[in-house]
Amino acid sequence: MLKRFFILLVSILVSGVCAEEQVPSFTPKEHRGFYNSVGFGLGYNSFHAKEQWQDLDHYYADEKEKETYDFTGATFPVFDFKFGTALANLIAFHTSFNFAIYSGSMDYEDIEYERKIAQDEHNDPLYDDHGNKIYEEDWQIDYTDKYSGDAVNIRTFIGFGTTIYPFQDPNSAMNGFFIGGSVGYVFYVAVTTDDNHATGNLGTSFIAEIGKDWWINNHMSIGVGFSFGHSSTKFDNIKSSENVFALSFRLTRG
């Protein structure tokens, strides 16, 4: 009977120790485990887009056209979301998503060019000894259209990134300082508000961010961050380059 009692007691103690070891340890005010951050703030966006094509198969003249779009605008708010996991109170890996509608102005220009082909007495195109067309003149502007007015730009980004917290001393004034970055894809559509000019694009983008968080309890922190984003996009005959600046206020868990 006594032997059975000791066996039961040892079993209970061993089970308790094992259960205690299986309970994940938690350290307050550290970035570990589930990580998510929500931000909103002020944003500024500018881009230059160019669309061009050419037709060199005409009988009497070659043609080409170039359209350019220049947009600048600002917005409040810019929404930014990050979801992922944090390791060792040092680094967080996360998906990144942001969305904004920018209000501003857009300059549009459309230029069409024509290059006349030299004709013989039968009105057939002339060619040199190498089989190349002979032209009467160089490219000449055949048509031009310009517009400038108010516009909106709907822009979204989705990608993957990291946030690094290099200062881990809780007594340091630099505790909560972070640097981060994301790479992914951006999609935008810009439309003038009082005319029918519009452009859009899809391409690769990156975001670099710097800022600081302050713990408000064992799990949550509030902070501020400044980010810069750049994209270089190409879709069919459209090429564009854009920059985005944002000042965001953040609420972070984990």
FIKOLZA-1660 file (N, C-alpha, C; in steps of 0.1 Angstrom, whole numbers, plus 5000, padded with zeros to 4 digits):
% residues 254
   i   px   py   pz ch aa at
   1 5008 4988 5000  A  M  N
   1 5000 5000 5000  A  M CA
   1 5009 5012 5000  A  M  C
   2 5019 5013 5009  A  L  N
   2 5028 5024 5010  A  L CA
   2 5036 5026 4997  A  L  C
   3 5039 5014 4991  A  K  N
   3 5047 5015 4979  A  K CA
   3 5039 5021 4967  A  K  C
   4 5026 5017 4967  A  R  N
   4 5017 5023 4957  A  R CA
   4 5015 5038 4959  A  R  C
   5 5015 5042 4971  A  F  N
   5 5013 5056 4974  A  F CA
   5 5025 5064 4969  A  F  C
   6 5037 5059 4971  A  F  N
   6 5049 5066 4966  A  F CA
   6 5050 5066 4951  A  F  C
   7 5046 5055 4945  A  I  N
   7 5045 5055 4930  A  I CA
   7 5036 5065 4925  A  I  C
   8 5024 5066 4931  A  L  N
   8 5014 5076 4927  A  L CA
   8 5019 5091 4929  A  L  C
   9 5025 5093 4940  A  L  N
   9 5031 5106 4943  A  L CA
   9 5041 5110 4933  A  L  C
  10 5050 5101 4930  A  V  N
  10 5061 5104 4921  A  V CA
  10 5055 5107 4907  A  V  C
  11 5045 5099 4903  A  S  N
  11 5038 5101 4890  A  S CA
  11 5032 5115 4889  A  S  C
  12 5025 5119 4900  A  I  N
  12 5019 5133 4900  A  I CA
  12 5030 5144 4899  A  I  C
  13 5041 5142 4906  A  L  N
  13 5051 5152 4906  A  L CA
  13 5057 5153 4892  A  L  C
  14 5060 5141 4886  A  V  N
  14 5066 5141 4873  A  V CA
  14 5056 5147 4863  A  V  C
  15 5044 5144 4864  A  S  N
  15 5034 5150 4855  A  S CA
  15 5033 5165 4856  A  S  C
  16 5034 5170 4869  A  G  N
  16 5034 5184 4871  A  G CA
  16 5046 5191 4865  A  G  C
  17 5057 5185 4866  A  V  N
  17 5069 5191 4861  A  V CA
  17 5069 5192 4846  A  V  C
  18 5064 5181 4840  A  C  N
  18 5063 5180 4825  A  C CA
  18 5053 5191 4820  A  C  C
  19 5042 5192 4827  A  A  N
  19 5032 5202 4823  A  A CA
  19 5037 5216 4824  A  A  C
  20 5045 5218 4834  A  E  N
  20 5051 5232 4836  A  E CA
  20 5060 5235 4825  A  E  C
  21 5068 5224 4821  A  E  N
  21 5078 5227 4810  A  E CA
  21 5071 5229 4797  A  E  C
  22 5059 5224 4795  A  Q  N
  22 5052 5225 4782  A  Q CA
  22 5045 5238 4781  A  Q  C
  23 5043 5245 4792  A  V  N
  23 5036 5258 4792  A  V CA
  23 5046 5269 4786  A  V  C
  24 5043 5275 4775  A  P  N
  24 5052 5285 4769  A  P CA
  24 5055 5296 4779  A  P  C
  25 5068 5300 4780  A  S  N
  25 5071 5311 4788  A  S CA
  25 5067 5324 4782  A  S  C
  26 5063 5334 4790  A  F  N
  26 5059 5347 4785  A  F CA
  26 5067 5357 4792  A  F  C
  27 5074 5366 4784  A  T  N
  27 5081 5377 4789  A  T CA
  27 5074 5390 4785  A  T  C
  28 5069 5398 4795  A  P  N
  28 5061 5410 4791  A  P CA
  28 5070 5420 4784  A  P  C
  29 5063 5427 4775  A  K  N
  29 5069 5438 4768  A  K CA
  29 5081 5433 4759  A  K  C
  30 5079 5422 4752  A  E  N
  30 5089 5417 4743  A  E CA
  30 5081 5412 4730  A  E  C
  31 5088 5413 4719  A  H  N
  31 5083 5409 4706  A  H CA
  31 5085 5394 4704  A  H  C
  32 5076 5386 4707  A  R  N
  32 5077 5372 4705  A  R CA
  32 5063 5366 4702  A  R  C
  33 5063 5356 4693  A  G  N
  33 5050 5350 4689  A  G CA
  33 5043 5358 4679  A  G  C
  34 5029 5357 4680  A  F  N
  34 5021 5364 4671  A  F CA
  34 5023 5379 4670  A  F  C
  35 5024 5385 4658  A  Y  N
  35 5028 5399 4656  A  Y CA
  35 5018 5405 4646  A  Y  C
  36 5012 5416 4650  A  N  N
  36 5004 5423 4640  A  N CA
  36 5005 5438 4643  A  N  C
  37 5004 5446 4633  A  S  N
  37 5006 5461 4635  A  S CA
  37 4996 5468 4625  A  S  C
  38 4989 5477 4630  A  V  N
  38 4979 5485 4622  A  V CA
  38 4984 5500 4623  A  V  C
  39 4985 5506 4611  A  G  N
  39 4989 5520 4611  A  G CA
  39 4980 5528 4602  A  G  C
  40 4979 5541 4605  A  F  N
  40 4972 5551 4597  A  F CA
  40 4979 5564 4598  A  F  C
  41 4979 5572 4587  A  G  N
  41 4986 5585 4588  A  G CA
  41 4985 5593 4575  A  G  C
  42 4994 5602 4573  A  L  N
  42 4995 5611 4562  A  L CA
  42 5003 5605 4551  A  L  C
  43 4999 5607 4538  A  G  N
  43 5007 5602 4527  A  G CA
  43 5008 5611 4516  A  G  C
  44 5020 5610 4508  A  Y  N
  44 5022 5618 4496  A  Y CA
  44 5026 5609 4485  A  Y  C
  45 5021 5611 4473  A  N  N
  45 5024 5602 4462  A  N CA
  45 5026 5610 4450  A  N  C
  46 5036 5606 4442  A  S  N
  46 5039 5612 4429  A  S CA
  46 5043 5601 4419  A  S  C
  47 5039 5602 4407  A  F  N
  47 5044 5593 4397  A  F CA
  47 5044 5599 4383  A  F  C
  48 5053 5593 4375  A  H  N
  48 5054 5597 4360  A  H CA
  48 5052 5585 4352  A  H  C
  49 5042 5585 4343  A  A  N
  49 5039 5573 4335  A  A CA
  49 5040 5577 4320  A  A  C
  50 5045 5568 4312  A  K  N
  50 5046 5571 4298  A  K CA
  50 5041 5559 4290  A  K  C
  51 5032 5561 4280  A  E  N
  51 5027 5551 4272  A  E CA
  51 5030 5555 4257  A  E  C
  52 5036 5545 4250  A  Q  N
  52 5040 5549 4236  A  Q CA
  52 5039 5536 4227  A  Q  C
  53 5036 5539 4214  A  W  N
  53 5035 5528 4204  A  W CA
  53 5039 5534 4191  A  W  C
  54 5042 5526 4181  A  Q  N
  54 5045 5530 4168  A  Q CA
  54 5040 5520 4158  A  Q  C
  55 5037 5525 4146  A  D  N
  55 5033 5517 4134  A  D CA
  55 5041 5520 4122  A  D  C
  56 5050 5511 4119  A  L  N
  56 5060 5513 4108  A  L CA
  56 5056 5506 4095  A  L  C
  57 5043 5501 4094  A  D  N
  57 5039 5493 4083  A  D CA
  57 5030 5501 4073  A  D  C
  58 5029 5514 4075  A  H  N
  58 5021 5522 4066  A  H CA
  58 5027 5523 4052  A  H  C
  59 5019 5526 4042  A  Y  N
  59 5023 5527 4029  A  Y CA
  59 5029 5541 4025  A  Y  C
  60 5023 5551 4031  A  Y  N
  60 5027 5565 4028  A  Y CA
  60 5035 5572 4039  A  Y  C
  61 5032 5568 4052  A  A  N
  61 5038 5574 4063  A  A CA
  61 5038 5565 4075  A  A  C
  62 5049 5566 4083  A  D  N
  62 5050 5559 4095  A  D CA
  62 5044 5567 4106  A  D  C
  63 5039 5561 4117  A  E  N
  63 5032 5568 4127  A  E CA
  63 5037 5563 4141  A  E  C
  64 5037 5572 4151  A  K  N
  64 5040 5568 4165  A  K CA
  64 5033 5578 4174  A  K  C
  65 5030 5574 4186  A  E  N
  65 5023 5582 4196  A  E CA
  65 5029 5581 4210  A  E  C
  66 5029 5592 4217  A  K  N
  66 5034 5591 4231  A  K CA
  66 5025 5599 4240  A  K  C
  67 5020 5592 4251  A  E  N
  67 5012 5598 4261  A  E CA
  67 5020 5598 4274  A  E  C
  68 5019 5609 4281  A  T  N
  68 5026 5610 4294  A  T CA
  68 5016 5615 4305  A  T  C
  69 5017 5610 4317  A  Y  N
  69 5009 5613 4328  A  Y CA
  69 5018 5617 4340  A  Y  C
  70 5016 5628 4346  A  D  N
  70 5023 5632 4358  A  D CA
  70 5013 5636 4369  A  D  C
  71 5014 5628 4380  A  F  N
  71 5005 5630 4391  A  F CA
  71 5012 5633 4404  A  F  C
  72 5006 5642 4412  A  T  N
  72 5011 5645 4426  A  T CA
  72 4998 5646 4434  A  T  C
  73 4999 5640 4446  A  G  N
  73 4987 5641 4455  A  G CA
  73 4991 5637 4469  A  G  C
  74 4981 5640 4478  A  A  N
  74 4983 5636 4492  A  A CA
  74 4970 5630 4497  A  A  C
  75 4971 5624 4509  A  T  N
  75 4959 5618 4515  A  T CA
  75 4960 5616 4530  A  T  C
  76 4948 5615 4536  A  F  N
  76 4947 5611 4550  A  F CA
  76 4933 5603 4551  A  F  C
  77 4933 5591 4555  A  P  N
  77 4945 5584 4560  A  P CA
  77 4951 5574 4550  A  P  C
  78 4963 5570 4552  A  V  N
  78 4969 5559 4546  A  V CA
  78 4968 5547 4556  A  V  C
  79 4962 5536 4551  A  F  N
  79 4961 5524 4560  A  F CA
  79 4972 5514 4557  A  F  C
  80 4977 5509 4568  A  D  N
  80 4988 5499 4567  A  D CA
  80 4986 5488 4577  A  D  C
  81 4987 5475 4572  A  F  N
  81 4985 5464 4580  A  F CA
  81 4997 5454 4579  A  F  C
  82 5001 5448 4590  A  K  N
  82 5012 5438 4590  A  K CA
  82 5007 5427 4599  A  K  C
  83 5009 5414 4594  A  F  N
  83 5005 5402 4602  A  F CA
  83 5017 5392 4600  A  F  C
  84 5021 5386 4612  A  G  N
  84 5031 5376 4611  A  G CA
  84 5035 5371 4624  A  G  C
  85 5048 5369 4626  A  T  N
  85 5053 5363 4638  A  T CA
  85 5067 5370 4642  A  T  C
  86 5069 5372 4655  A  A  N
  86 5081 5378 4660  A  A CA
  86 5090 5368 4667  A  A  C
  87 5103 5369 4666  A  L  N
  87 5112 5359 4671  A  L CA
  87 5123 5367 4680  A  L  C
  88 5125 5361 4692  A  A  N
  88 5136 5365 4701  A  A CA
  88 5136 5380 4704  A  A  C
  89 5125 5386 4704  A  N  N
  89 5124 5400 4707  A  N CA
  89 5133 5409 4698  A  N  C
  90 5136 5404 4686  A  L  N
  90 5145 5410 4677  A  L CA
  90 5140 5413 4664  A  L  C
  91 5133 5404 4658  A  I  N
  91 5128 5405 4644  A  I CA
  91 5114 5399 4642  A  I  C
  92 5106 5406 4634  A  A  N
  92 5093 5401 4630  A  A CA
  92 5092 5399 4615  A  A  C
  93 5087 5388 4611  A  F  N
  93 5084 5385 4597  A  F CA
  93 5069 5386 4595  A  F  C
  94 5065 5393 4584  A  H  N
  94 5051 5396 4583  A  H CA
  94 5048 5398 4568  A  H  C
  95 5035 5396 4565  A  T  N
  95 5029 5401 4553  A  T CA
  95 5026 5415 4555  A  T  C
  96 5026 5423 4544  A  S  N
  96 5023 5438 4545  A  S CA
  96 5013 5441 4535  A  S  C
  97 5004 5450 4539  A  F  N
  97 4993 5454 4530  A  F CA
  97 4990 5469 4533  A  F  C
  98 4989 5477 4523  A  N  N
  98 4985 5491 4526  A  N CA
  98 4976 5496 4514  A  N  C
  99 4968 5506 4517  A  F  N
  99 4958 5511 4508  A  F CA
  99 4956 5526 4511  A  F  C
 100 4954 5533 4500  A  A  N
 100 4951 5548 4501  A  A CA
 100 4945 5553 4488  A  A  C
 101 4938 5564 4490  A  I  N
 101 4932 5571 4478  A  I CA
 101 4938 5585 4479  A  I  C
 102 4946 5589 4470  A  Y  N
 102 4953 5602 4470  A  Y CA
 102 4945 5612 4461  A  Y  C
 103 4944 5624 4466  A  S  N
 103 4938 5635 4459  A  S CA
 103 4948 5645 4455  A  S  C
 104 4948 5649 4442  A  G  N
 104 4958 5659 4437  A  G CA
 104 4955 5663 4423  A  G  C
 105 4965 5665 4415  A  S  N
 105 4964 5669 4402  A  S CA
 105 4972 5661 4392  A  S  C
 106 4968 5660 4380  A  M  N
 106 4975 5652 4370  A  M CA
 106 4976 5661 4357  A  M  C
 107 4988 5660 4351  A  D  N
 107 4991 5667 4338  A  D CA
 107 4992 5656 4328  A  D  C
 108 4985 5658 4317  A  Y  N
 108 4984 5648 4306  A  Y CA
 108 4989 5654 4293  A  Y  C
 109 4996 5647 4285  A  E  N
 109 5000 5652 4272  A  E CA
 109 5000 5640 4262  A  E  C
 110 4994 5643 4251  A  D  N
 110 4994 5633 4240  A  D CA
 110 5000 5639 4227  A  D  C
 111 5010 5633 4222  A  I  N
 111 5017 5638 4210  A  I CA
 111 5017 5626 4199  A  I  C
 112 5012 5629 4187  A  E  N
 112 5013 5620 4176  A  E CA
 112 5023 5625 4166  A  E  C
 113 5031 5616 4161  A  Y  N
 113 5041 5619 4151  A  Y CA
 113 5039 5612 4138  A  Y  C
 114 5044 5618 4127  A  E  N
 114 5043 5612 4114  A  E CA
 114 5056 5614 4106  A  E  C
 115 5060 5604 4099  A  R  N
 115 5072 5604 4091  A  R CA
 115 5068 5600 4077  A  R  C
 116 5068 5609 4067  A  K  N
 116 5064 5606 4054  A  K CA
 116 5074 5598 4046  A  K  C
 117 5069 5588 4038  A  I  N
 117 5078 5580 4031  A  I CA
 117 5079 5585 4016  A  I  C
 118 5091 5586 4011  A  A  N
 118 5093 5591 3997  A  A CA
 118 5086 5581 3987  A  A  C
 119 5080 5587 3977  A  Q  N
 119 5073 5580 3966  A  Q CA
 119 5080 5581 3953  A  Q  C
 120 5078 5571 3945  A  D  N
 120 5083 5572 3931  A  D CA
 120 5072 5578 3922  A  D  C
 121 5074 5577 3909  A  E  N
 121 5064 5583 3900  A  E CA
 121 5051 5575 3899  A  E  C
 122 5051 5563 3905  A  H  N
 122 5039 5555 3905  A  H CA
 122 5033 5555 3919  A  H  C
 123 5038 5565 3928  A  N  N
 123 5033 5566 3942  A  N CA
 123 5036 5553 3950  A  N  C
 124 5046 5546 3947  A  D  N
 124 5051 5535 3955  A  D CA
 124 5062 5539 3964  A  D  C
 125 5064 5533 3976  A  P  N
 125 5075 5537 3985  A  P CA
 125 5088 5535 3979  A  P  C
 126 5098 5543 3981  A  L  N
 126 5111 5542 3977  A  L CA
 126 5120 5535 3987  A  L  C
 127 5129 5527 3983  A  Y  N
 127 5138 5519 3992  A  Y CA
 127 5153 5521 3987  A  Y  C
 128 5162 5521 3997  A  D  N
 128 5176 5522 3993  A  D CA
 128 5181 5508 3989  A  D  C
 129 5194 5507 3987  A  D  N
 129 5200 5495 3982  A  D CA
 129 5200 5484 3993  A  D  C
 130 5198 5488 4005  A  H  N
 130 5197 5478 4016  A  H CA
 130 5183 5474 4020  A  H  C
 131 5173 5479 4012  A  G  N
 131 5159 5476 4014  A  G CA
 131 5153 5484 4025  A  G  C
 132 5159 5495 4029  A  N  N
 132 5153 5504 4039  A  N CA
 132 5145 5515 4032  A  N  C
 133 5134 5519 4039  A  K  N
 133 5126 5530 4034  A  K CA
 133 5134 5543 4033  A  K  C
 134 5130 5550 4023  A  I  N
 134 5136 5564 4021  A  I CA
 134 5125 5574 4025  A  I  C
 135 5128 5583 4034  A  Y  N
 135 5118 5592 4040  A  Y CA
 135 5120 5606 4034  A  Y  C
 136 5109 5613 4032  A  E  N
 136 5110 5627 4027  A  E CA
 136 5115 5637 4038  A  E  C
 137 5112 5633 4051  A  E  N
 137 5115 5641 4062  A  E CA
 137 5116 5633 4075  A  E  C
 138 5122 5639 4086  A  D  N
 138 5122 5632 4099  A  D CA
 138 5108 5633 4105  A  D  C
 139 5107 5627 4117  A  W  N
 139 5095 5627 4124  A  W CA
 139 5090 5641 4126  A  W  C
 140 5077 5643 4124  A  Q  N
 140 5070 5656 4125  A  Q CA
 140 5058 5654 4134  A  Q  C
 141 5055 5665 4143  A  I  N
 141 5043 5664 4151  A  I CA
 141 5031 5666 4142  A  I  C
 142 5022 5656 4143  A  D  N
 142 5010 5656 4135  A  D CA
 142 4998 5661 4144  A  D  C
 143 4998 5658 4157  A  Y  N
 143 4987 5661 4166  A  Y CA
 143 4992 5662 4180  A  Y  C
 144 4986 5671 4188  A  T  N
 144 4990 5673 4202  A  T CA
 144 4978 5676 4210  A  T  C
 145 4977 5671 4222  A  D  N
 145 4967 5674 4232  A  D CA
 145 4972 5675 4246  A  D  C
 146 4969 5685 4253  A  K  N
 146 4974 5687 4267  A  K CA
 146 4962 5689 4276  A  K  C
 147 4964 5685 4288  A  Y  N
 147 4953 5686 4298  A  Y CA
 147 4960 5687 4312  A  Y  C
 148 4954 5695 4321  A  S  N
 148 4958 5695 4335  A  S CA
 148 4946 5698 4344  A  S  C
 149 4945 5689 4354  A  G  N
 149 4933 5691 4362  A  G CA
 149 4934 5682 4375  A  G  C
 150 4923 5683 4383  A  D  N
 150 4922 5675 4395  A  D CA
 150 4921 5660 4392  A  D  C
 151 4927 5652 4401  A  A  N
 151 4926 5638 4398  A  A CA
 151 4927 5630 4412  A  A  C
 152 4923 5618 4411  A  V  N
 152 4925 5609 4423  A  V CA
 152 4933 5596 4419  A  V  C
 153 4940 5591 4428  A  N  N
 153 4948 5579 4425  A  N CA
 153 4945 5569 4436  A  N  C
 154 4940 5558 4432  A  I  N
 154 4937 5546 4441  A  I CA
 154 4948 5537 4440  A  I  C
 155 4955 5535 4451  A  R  N
 155 4967 5527 4452  A  R CA
 155 4967 5516 4463  A  R  C
 156 4972 5504 4460  A  T  N
 156 4973 5494 4470  A  T CA
 156 4986 5486 4468  A  T  C
 157 4992 5481 4479  A  F  N
 157 5004 5474 4479  A  F CA
 157 5002 5461 4487  A  F  C
 158 5008 5450 4483  A  I  N
 158 5008 5438 4491  A  I CA
 158 5022 5431 4489  A  I  C
 159 5028 5426 4500  A  G  N
 159 5041 5420 4499  A  G CA
 159 5045 5414 4512  A  G  C
 160 5057 5411 4513  A  F  N
 160 5063 5404 4525  A  F CA
 160 5075 5412 4530  A  F  C
 161 5076 5413 4544  A  G  N
 161 5087 5421 4549  A  G CA
 161 5091 5417 4563  A  G  C
 162 5101 5425 4568  A  T  N
 162 5106 5423 4582  A  T CA
 162 5106 5436 4589  A  T  C
 163 5105 5435 4602  A  T  N
 163 5107 5446 4611  A  T CA
 163 5117 5442 4622  A  T  C
 164 5128 5450 4624  A  I  N
 164 5139 5447 4633  A  I CA
 164 5139 5457 4644  A  I  C
 165 5139 5451 4657  A  Y  N
 165 5141 5459 4669  A  Y CA
 165 5155 5457 4675  A  Y  C
 166 5165 5465 4671  A  P  N
 166 5179 5462 4675  A  P CA
 166 5182 5465 4689  A  P  C
 167 5174 5473 4696  A  F  N
 167 5177 5477 4710  A  F CA
 167 5168 5469 4720  A  F  C
 168 5173 5460 4727  A  Q  N
 168 5165 5452 4736  A  Q CA
 168 5165 5455 4751  A  Q  C
 169 5174 5464 4755  A  D  N
 169 5175 5469 4769  A  D CA
 169 5162 5477 4772  A  D  C
 170 5154 5472 4781  A  P  N
 170 5142 5479 4785  A  P CA
 170 5144 5492 4791  A  P  C
 171 5156 5495 4797  A  N  N
 171 5159 5507 4803  A  N CA
 171 5165 5517 4793  A  N  C
 172 5167 5513 4781  A  S  N
 172 5174 5522 4771  A  S CA
 172 5163 5531 4765  A  S  C
 173 5167 5544 4763  A  A  N
 173 5158 5553 4756  A  A CA
 173 5155 5549 4741  A  A  C
 174 5164 5540 4736  A  M  N
 174 5162 5535 4722  A  M CA
 174 5154 5522 4721  A  M  C
 175 5150 5517 4733  A  N  N
 175 5141 5506 4733  A  N CA
 175 5128 5509 4725  A  N  C
 176 5125 5500 4716  A  G  N
 176 5113 5502 4708  A  G CA
 176 5116 5508 4694  A  G  C
 177 5128 5513 4692  A  F  N
 177 5133 5518 4679  A  F CA
 177 5132 5506 4669  A  F  C
 178 5128 5509 4657  A  F  N
 178 5127 5498 4647  A  F CA
 178 5131 5503 4633  A  F  C
 179 5135 5494 4625  A  I  N
 179 5137 5496 4611  A  I CA
 179 5131 5484 4604  A  I  C
 180 5126 5487 4592  A  G  N
 180 5119 5476 4585  A  G CA
 180 5118 5478 4570  A  G  C
 181 5114 5468 4563  A  G  N
 181 5113 5469 4549  A  G CA
 181 5104 5458 4543  A  G  C
 182 5098 5461 4532  A  S  N
 182 5089 5451 4525  A  S CA
 182 5091 5452 4510  A  S  C
 183 5089 5441 4503  A  V  N
 183 5090 5440 4489  A  V CA
 183 5077 5433 4484  A  V  C
 184 5072 5437 4473  A  G  N
 184 5059 5431 4468  A  G CA
 184 5055 5438 4455  A  G  C
 185 5042 5438 4454  A  Y  N
 185 5035 5443 4442  A  Y CA
 185 5026 5455 4445  A  Y  C
 186 5026 5465 4436  A  V  N
 186 5018 5476 4437  A  V CA
 186 5008 5477 4425  A  V  C
 187 4996 5482 4428  A  F  N
 187 4986 5484 4417  A  F CA
 187 4980 5497 4419  A  F  C
 188 4978 5505 4409  A  Y  N
 188 4972 5518 4411  A  Y CA
 188 4964 5522 4398  A  Y  C
 189 4954 5530 4400  A  V  N
 189 4946 5536 4389  A  V CA
 189 4944 5550 4392  A  V  C
 190 4948 5559 4383  A  A  N
 190 4946 5574 4385  A  A CA
 190 4937 5579 4374  A  A  C
 191 4927 5587 4379  A  V  N
 191 4916 5592 4370  A  V CA
 191 4914 5607 4373  A  V  C
 192 4913 5615 4362  A  T  N
 192 4910 5629 4364  A  T CA
 192 4895 5630 4368  A  T  C
 193 4892 5640 4376  A  T  N
 193 4878 5642 4381  A  T CA
 193 4869 5649 4372  A  T  C
 194 4874 5657 4362  A  D  N
 194 4866 5665 4354  A  D CA
 194 4868 5662 4339  A  D  C
 195 4875 5651 4336  A  D  N
 195 4877 5647 4322  A  D CA
 195 4878 5632 4322  A  D  C
 196 4881 5626 4310  A  N  N
 196 4881 5611 4309  A  N CA
 196 4895 5606 4307  A  N  C
 197 4905 5613 4313  A  H  N
 197 4919 5607 4312  A  H CA
 197 4921 5598 4324  A  H  C
 198 4927 5587 4321  A  A  N
 198 4930 5577 4332  A  A CA
 198 4942 5569 4328  A  A  C
 199 4949 5564 4338  A  T  N
 199 4960 5555 4336  A  T CA
 199 4961 5546 4348  A  T  C
 200 4967 5534 4346  A  G  N
 200 4969 5525 4357  A  G CA
 200 4981 5516 4354  A  G  C
 201 4986 5509 4364  A  N  N
 201 4997 5501 4362  A  N CA
 201 4998 5490 4374  A  N  C
 202 5006 5480 4371  A  L  N
 202 5009 5469 4380  A  L CA
 202 5024 5466 4379  A  L  C
 203 5031 5466 4391  A  G  N
 203 5045 5463 4390  A  G CA
 203 5051 5460 4404  A  G  C
 204 5064 5459 4405  A  T  N
 204 5071 5456 4417  A  T CA
 204 5074 5469 4425  A  T  C
 205 5075 5467 4438  A  S  N
 205 5077 5479 4447  A  S CA
 205 5084 5475 4459  A  S  C
 206 5091 5484 4466  A  F  N
 206 5096 5482 4479  A  F CA
 206 5093 5493 4488  A  F  C
 207 5093 5490 4501  A  I  N
 207 5090 5500 4512  A  I CA
 207 5101 5499 4522  A  I  C
 208 5107 5511 4526  A  A  N
 208 5116 5511 4538  A  A CA
 208 5110 5520 4549  A  A  C
 209 5111 5516 4561  A  E  N
 209 5104 5522 4572  A  E CA
 209 5114 5523 4584  A  E  C
 210 5112 5534 4592  A  I  N
 210 5119 5537 4604  A  I CA
 210 5110 5543 4614  A  I  C
 211 5112 5540 4627  A  G  N
 211 5103 5546 4637  A  G CA
 211 5106 5541 4651  A  G  C
 212 5096 5543 4660  A  K  N
 212 5097 5539 4674  A  K CA
 212 5084 5536 4680  A  K  C
 213 5084 5525 4688  A  D  N
 213 5072 5521 4695  A  D CA
 213 5074 5523 4710  A  D  C
 214 5063 5525 4718  A  W  N
 214 5063 5526 4732  A  W CA
 214 5053 5516 4738  A  W  C
 215 5057 5508 4747  A  W  N
 215 5048 5498 4753  A  W CA
 215 5038 5506 4762  A  W  C
 216 5025 5501 4760  A  I  N
 216 5014 5507 4769  A  I CA
 216 5009 5496 4778  A  I  C
 217 5012 5483 4776  A  N  N
 217 5009 5473 4785  A  N CA
 217 5019 5461 4782  A  N  C
 218 5016 5449 4787  A  N  N
 218 5025 5438 4785  A  N CA
 218 5025 5433 4770  A  N  C
 219 5014 5436 4763  A  H  N
 219 5013 5431 4750  A  H CA
 219 5012 5441 4739  A  H  C
 220 5008 5453 4742  A  M  N
 220 5005 5463 4731  A  M CA
 220 5015 5475 4732  A  M  C
 221 5017 5481 4721  A  S  N
 221 5025 5493 4720  A  S CA
 221 5020 5502 4710  A  S  C
 222 5022 5515 4712  A  I  N
 222 5018 5525 4702  A  I CA
 222 5031 5532 4697  A  I  C
 223 5031 5537 4685  A  G  N
 223 5043 5542 4679  A  G CA
 223 5040 5551 4667  A  G  C
 224 5051 5556 4661  A  V  N
 224 5051 5564 4650  A  V CA
 224 5062 5559 4640  A  V  C
 225 5059 5559 4627  A  G  N
 225 5068 5555 4617  A  G CA
 225 5068 5563 4605  A  G  C
 226 5080 5564 4599  A  F  N
 226 5081 5572 4586  A  F CA
 226 5086 5562 4575  A  F  C
 227 5079 5562 4564  A  S  N
 227 5082 5552 4554  A  S CA
 227 5084 5559 4540  A  S  C
 228 5092 5552 4532  A  F  N
 228 5094 5556 4518  A  F CA
 228 5092 5544 4509  A  F  C
 229 5084 5546 4499  A  G  N
 229 5082 5535 4489  A  G CA
 229 5085 5539 4475  A  G  C
 230 5089 5530 4467  A  H  N
 230 5093 5533 4453  A  H CA
 230 5089 5521 4445  A  H  C
 231 5083 5524 4433  A  S  N
 231 5080 5513 4424  A  S CA
 231 5084 5517 4410  A  S  C
 232 5087 5507 4403  A  S  N
 232 5091 5508 4388  A  S CA
 232 5082 5498 4381  A  S  C
 233 5072 5503 4374  A  T  N
 233 5062 5494 4369  A  T CA
 233 5062 5494 4353  A  T  C
 234 5058 5483 4348  A  K  N
 234 5057 5481 4333  A  K CA
 234 5045 5472 4330  A  K  C
 235 5036 5477 4322  A  F  N
 235 5024 5469 4318  A  F CA
 235 5021 5472 4303  A  F  C
 236 5022 5462 4295  A  D  N
 236 5021 5464 4280  A  D CA
 236 5030 5475 4276  A  D  C
 237 5025 5486 4270  A  N  N
 237 5033 5497 4265  A  N CA
 237 5035 5508 4275  A  N  C
 238 5031 5506 4288  A  I  N
 238 5031 5517 4298  A  I CA
 238 5043 5514 4307  A  I  C
 239 5051 5524 4309  A  K  N
 239 5062 5524 4319  A  K CA
 239 5060 5536 4329  A  K  C
 240 5062 5533 4342  A  S  N
 240 5061 5544 4351  A  S CA
 240 5070 5542 4363  A  S  C
 241 5072 5553 4370  A  S  N
 241 5081 5553 4382  A  S CA
 241 5074 5562 4392  A  S  C
 242 5073 5557 4405  A  E  N
 242 5066 5565 4415  A  E CA
 242 5073 5565 4428  A  E  C
 243 5069 5575 4436  A  N  N
 243 5075 5575 4450  A  N CA
 243 5063 5578 4460  A  N  C
 244 5064 5572 4472  A  V  N
 244 5054 5574 4482  A  V CA
 244 5061 5577 4495  A  V  C
 245 5056 5587 4502  A  F  N
 245 5061 5591 4516  A  F CA
 245 5049 5590 4525  A  F  C
 246 5051 5584 4537  A  A  N
 246 5040 5583 4546  A  A CA
 246 5045 5585 4561  A  A  C
 247 5038 5592 4569  A  L  N
 247 5040 5594 4583  A  L CA
 247 5028 5587 4590  A  L  C
 248 5031 5576 4597  A  S  N
 248 5020 5568 4602  A  S CA
 248 5021 5567 4618  A  S  C
 249 5009 5565 4624  A  F  N
 249 5008 5562 4638  A  F CA
 249 5003 5548 4639  A  F  C
 250 5010 5540 4647  A  R  N
 250 5009 5525 4648  A  R CA
 250 5004 5520 4661  A  R  C
 251 4996 5509 4660  A  L  N
 251 4992 5501 4671  A  L CA
 251 4997 5487 4669  A  L  C
 252 5006 5482 4677  A  T  N
 252 5012 5469 4675  A  T CA
 252 5010 5460 4687  A  T  C
 253 5007 5447 4683  A  R  N
 253 5005 5437 4693  A  R CA
 253 5016 5426 4690  A  R  C
 254 5023 5422 4700  A  G  N
 254 5033 5412 4699  A  G CA
 254 5047 5417 4696  A  G  C
% end
